[in-house]
Amino acid sequence: MFNLFKSKKFDPQKIIKAKDAKALCKLNSEDFNGLAIALVYDYYLDMPFESLNADQKTLFLCMSVEDSCEADGILSLLENENVFFALPEAVDELFKISSPITAKALDKFIDLMPKGTFENRVMPEYEWFSENAEREEAAENIEAEITEYPDGYTGELLWEYFASSIDRAKSLLDVMK
């Protein structure tokens, strides 16, 4: 018997395992967000950062910046070397998904770092910010700017960017598991 009231539960793993790019492109933004979370936390985090393709890096970096600012604050970006040292690349990725205001705010955060941080791959200590009230306040202001979603919700921008291209969708689903 067919139940009209039975809800369809979205299963992102079905799309991922089937590498169904066409289905990904047909998702609404809410379901795409669920799929993106599954891709990042179930797959990309387990893959060496260098092995992520360009589209996977776009999704991973944009979501990592947003998650850090929303959940634990922008200074939590100092806790993950892969993400931290890819922040200049994340600026480019944010521009790519049509998030220029957020990209510029992140660029201001990068400018707060000590000289040579990215070139020499030297991660500043968290205390480096708290030792200087102006620097700490600047980081907090940048975090507030990013969490206001000045370009619109990052999830929506990512959905528009990836669901509009079968090639980009296919590329996201290229996982090793």
ZIHU-V647117 format. One line per field, one symbol per residue. phi: phi as a letter, one per 20 degrees, with the letter a starting at -180 (. if undefined). psi: psi as a letter, one per 20 degrees, with the letter a starting at -180 (. if undefined). A space follows every 10 residues. Layout:
phi=???
psi=???
This chain:
phi=.edfefeeef dffffffele fffgfeffff ffffffffff eecffeeggf effgfffgff ffffffgfff ednfffffec ggfgfeggff gfffffemcf ffgfffffff ffffgngefe ldeffgfgff fcffffffff ffgffffelf dofggfffgf fefebffffg ffeedef
psi=ppohipqopp nhhggghiln hghgiiqrhg hggggggggg hifhhiqphh iprghghggg gghggggggg giqhiiiiio ggggijghhh gghhghjlmh ggghghhhgh hiqqpjghhj lopqqhhhgi iohggghggh ggghggiimh irpggggggh ghiiohgggg hhjmqh.
